[in-house]
Amino acid sequence: MKAPADLILLPQWVVPVESPGTLADHAVVVQDGRILDVLPADDALARYDAGQTLALPGRALIPGLVNLHGHAAMSLLRGYADDLPLMAWLQARIWPAEKKHVSESFVRDGTLLAAAEMLSGGITACNDMYFFPQAAAEAYLQAGMRATLGMIVLEFPSAYASDADDYLAKGLAMRDELKEEPLLSFAFAPHAPYTISDATFGRINTLAEQLGAPIHTHIHETDDEIQDSLKQFGVRPLERLARLGLLGPNFIGVHAVHVNEAEIESLAAHGCHVAHCPSSNLKLASGIAPVADLVKAGVNVGLGTDGAASNNRLDLFGEMRLAALLAKGVSGDAAALPAAAALKMATLDAARALNLDDRIGSIAPGKRADLVAVDLRSPACQPVFDPVSHLVYVAGREDVTHVWVDGKLKLNERRLVDLEPDDLTGRAAYWRAKLTA
């Protein structure tokens, strides 16, 4: 008698990520939102009686991509402030616009827009840092997308909160209300060392240890940030955070562009993670992170897009390719970041940074069924000697045909299942009019 299953997927290749290479002519069996089995296709058909069996010829089935750093609602600011360095971008354009316009409805609409873009491009989970995270949570749940919500903290007031204590209180209340939602998890998200006091960092560190939550913050993004820290605190930002006890396995440093050898060794020794956002770093002229050195030292590096206001795409296929090429070019070593390593950064390594690698990031029995089918049949993808190489160096987000989150279909033959593009376009047009009025 055959065992029951909800879904059998029959791609041409399964890319487990957890183990090297690909599995040809294998099936992935899904039951109750979980990967039940990975086995040869003929064996799967003989062993399981599925409610649906879907053949995916010419497709590579990969784990859902995990965006380790973003500001989803800033999709409504895409193209609003281009071709500026970071601090001019923030102080002259972004912060004034946010002060005037950011609200619960802004965040909800912008996050829905971002979720649609991410799901369409194979991103099934993201690590989000922005104001009104509860409104973002509503959008992610509507989209059916997995998200780690940042409990954002700043010292200065915004429409969301009045001071650091207020930010923390609201973030913790959100976590308490939503912590049973299976698609949501939570992280402390102090914006950056230049916007957070020692006392606030100390309180965040205590809370993070008590709750077992990651700490997700921008760090060493620009050289100016480091020089300002030396003037104000007498040490570089990472050394300041080390003295405050923040560095550890729950620490996610975003960007880490300007890190020296001692800082790389410190990040590795403390078991820290880095969110590498190559497109944003280049567009803001912040620099190029020494990814090959970080990886060689043993630092876990995941990939992020940053926000659409500074990228301007939420496209992890593009980030994988760019990360691999930059690592080679900067290090002078063509093997510095192979395709398989870049794919792992966009999946399992990013999941590990979020303490989610026991649930997502690879295709293995017992994990949640966050899965993506990528079509490698186009002439531009021929011939296919190595599907993993093609996923990083050839294919793009436009080649994603199907996406499942927790076993639920979210993209079907390149069409969103739960979100209506015309509705999202209308919401974006509304905010464009407000921002340009």
ABEGO torsion letter per residue (X at the ends): XBBBBABBBBBABBBAGABBEBBBGBBBBBBGGBBABBBBAAAAAAABBBABBBBBBGBBBBBBBBBABBBAAAAAABGABBGBBAAAAAAAAAAAAAAAABBAAAAAAAAAAAAAAAAAAGBABBBBBBBGAAAAAAAAAAAGBBBBBBBBBBABBBAABABAAAAAAAAAAAAAAAAABAABBBBBBBABAAABBAAAAAAAAAAAAAAGBBBBBBBGABAAAAAAAAAAAGBBAAAAAAAAGABEAABBBBGGABBBAAAAAAAAAAGBBBBBBAAAAAAAGAEBBBAAAAAAAGBBBBBBAEBAAAOABBBAAAAAAAAAAAAAAAAGBAAABBAAAAAAAABAAAAAAAGAAAABGBBBBGBBBBBBBBBAABAAAOBBABAAAAAAAABBAAABABBBBGGBBABBGGBBAABBAAAAAAAAAAAAAAAAX
